[in-house]
Amino acid sequence: RGSTNNEGTNRANLIATNRIDMFQCPSSDYLRTKTSFTLTDGRVTHVSHYLGVAGPVGYNPATGQDYPGAFIGVLNYGGYALDGVLGMNSTVRIKDIIDGTSKTLMVGELHTGAANAWTAGAFISGTIDPITNNNSGTRAQGAMKNVRHAINTPYVDVDLDNEMAFSSYHPGGAQFALADASVRFFDQEIDLVLYRALCSMSGGESVSAP
C-alpha cells in the first residue's frame, strides 16, 4: 500500500493521476480523459486503452472441454478466465506459454462508451488490495478482460464487465501485443474459435496467428 505524506495525501494516488501516453491510443480522444469517481484527495485518474488478456471463455475443441475459469457467470461480472498470460493472480513465465509466444495474445486494445472508467481500464486508487483478497469472484476487473466475444462486439450487459470485448476506433479491428513482444492489428472478422485459441497460453490448439 502507498504511504502518505504529512498533508494526508496518498503518494500512490499522486502517481496514479499521471497520464501515461503509451497507455493510451494516440488516434482516440474518446475516454482519454474520462475518469472514475474522484479519489479521496479530490484528484481524478486517467484511463488505459490497453488491458491484459485474461484468457478465453467457452469451448476448447482441442480438449473437448471448456477453457479453465473461475466464478464464470453473470453474478460474478463474468468471472475470470484462467488460461491467459495476464489473468487473475498471474505469475506466468515464458516456459508456461506452451502454445508458443508468437501464437499467444497478451495485451489488447479496448474502448467502450457504455462502461464506467473503472471497468474500462482506469485506476480508482493508487493502492490495491492484496491479491489474496481478489479470489471471491465478485470483482469487476479494469486491468484485464476475458475473451468470449469477437473483436469490436458492442458492450451491452452491465453485469458482465469482465467480458467486455477488446475493441478500438480503428476501422475493422484492434491492436494486440503478443507474448513474443510483437504488436499486430487483428481483423474483427477473425474466426472466433481461432481468436479464442490465440488468447490461451496452454490450450493445446494447433493454430497460427493470421
N, C-alpha and C positions, 0 to 999 in steps of 0.2 A: 504494500500500500504506500501511497505517497505521503511524504512528511509535510508538515505545514510550517509556514514562517510565523513571525511574531504578529503579523496582522491577521492571522487565521485563514489565509488563502492556501488552498491545496496546491502545492507546486506541480503535482502531476496534472492537475486541471489546466494550469497555465501552459504546459506543453501541449495538451490535447487541443487547445484552442488555436494552435498554429496551423494554418492551411499548408499542406504539403502538395505542391503542384504535381509531382509524379503520381500521386494517389488519385488524381482527377483527370478525366478525359479532356484534352485540350479543345476538342471540337464540340463539346457540350456545355452550354451555360446552365442547363436545367439541373437543379439540385446542387449547383456549385456552392451556393451559399445557404441552402435550406438547412435548418438545424433541428435538433431535438429540443426537448424542453431545456430551459435555461438552467445552468449549473447553480449551485447554492451561492456562489460568489457573484452571480449576475452575468457571467460570461456564457458565450454560446460556442458550439463546436461545429466543425466542418464535416462534410460527407466524403467518404472514399468511394470512387466508382469501380474499384477492383476488390473482389472478395474471393475468399478461398473456396475451392471445390471440395465439399464435404464427401461427395461420392454419389453414385446413382441410387435411385429408388425404383423398385419394380422387379420384373422377372429377368433373370440371367440365363439365357439359352445355353451357355457353356456348362452350367452346373445343374440346370433343371430346377433351380430354387430361386427364391427372391434374393436380391443383394442384401448383405447384412445391414441391420439398422437397429436403432433403439428408440422405443417410445413412439414408433410411427403411428400417426393418427391425428385427427382433427383436434382432439383435446390437448394435444401437445405441440401445437403450432407446426405440425408436420413431422415432429421428432428429429432424429439425427441419423443421417446416412453414415456408415462406418467404414466404407472401403475407398475413401478418397484420401488424397495426400494431406489435406488440411481440414480434417474432420475434428469432431469433439475430442478434446484431450489428446490430440495427435502428438506423437513422438516419432514420426516416420523418418527413416533413414533411406539412403539410396538403395541399399540391399533389400529393403522391404517392398520396393516398387517392382514386383515380379513381372508385371506386364510390359515393363520397359519404360524408361523415362521419356523416350521420343513418342510414346503411344499413350501418355497419361497427362490429362489436363490438370493443372494445379491451381491456377488463378484465373478468374473470369471477370468480364465487364458486366456491370449491372446498372441499369437506370430504372426507376419506376416513379410514376406520378401518383400512384394510388397509396403508397406506403408512407408512414411517417419516417423521419430521417433515421431514427434508431435502427429499425429493421432494414433500412436501405443502406446501412454502412456508416452511420455517424456514431462517434463516441458520445455516450451520455455522461461519462465521468472519466477522469484521468486514471482512476483506480478501479480495480475489478475484484470480484470475489475470487477466492482460491478455486482452482479447477475442481477440487473435491466437492464444491458446492454446486457444480453445474451438471449433476448426474440425475436430477429429478425428472427431466424430460418436459419441464414446464417453461422452458426459456425460449424466447424468440431470439434467434441469433442474427447479429448485424455484421459479423465478420466472415461468415461462411454460408453457403447455400447448398441444399440437396439438389440433385438433378433428376427430376421426374418429367419435366415438361420440355418441349422444344425451345430453342433459342428464340427470343422475342415474343414468347407467349404472354399476352397481357395478364397482369395480376388482378384477380377479381375477388379472391377469397381472403378476407382479413384474418381468418383463423389458421391460415397455412403460411405464415411468414417465412418459415424455413424452406419453403418450396417455391419462392419467387424465381422465375426463370431468369437465367443470365440474358442480358439484353443490352441494346445500345441505340443511339440515334444514327449510327452509320447505316446506310441502306443495305438491307439484306442479310445482316449477321452481326457478330460481335467478336471482339478481340479476346484471345486466351493466351496465357503463358503456360507452356508445358513444363514437365518436371526436368527436362534437359536444358531449361533456361531459354529455349527459343520462344518466340512470340508469333502467333499466326491468327489470321482472320478466318473464322468458321462461318460458313453459309447457314442461314436459318433453315434451309431446306435439307440439311444433312439428315440422313436416316436416323430416326430416334433410337433404334437399337444400337446402331454404331456409335451415336453420340454418348449414350449411357455407358457403353463399353469403354470409351475413351476417358470417361470420368472415374473409372475404377482403377485401382492400382494392382489388384491381385485377383481379378475376376476370372482369369484364365481364358478370356475370349481371344480368338485368333483374328485380330483386326489391325489395320494400319490407318493412320491419320490421312484423310483425303487431301 
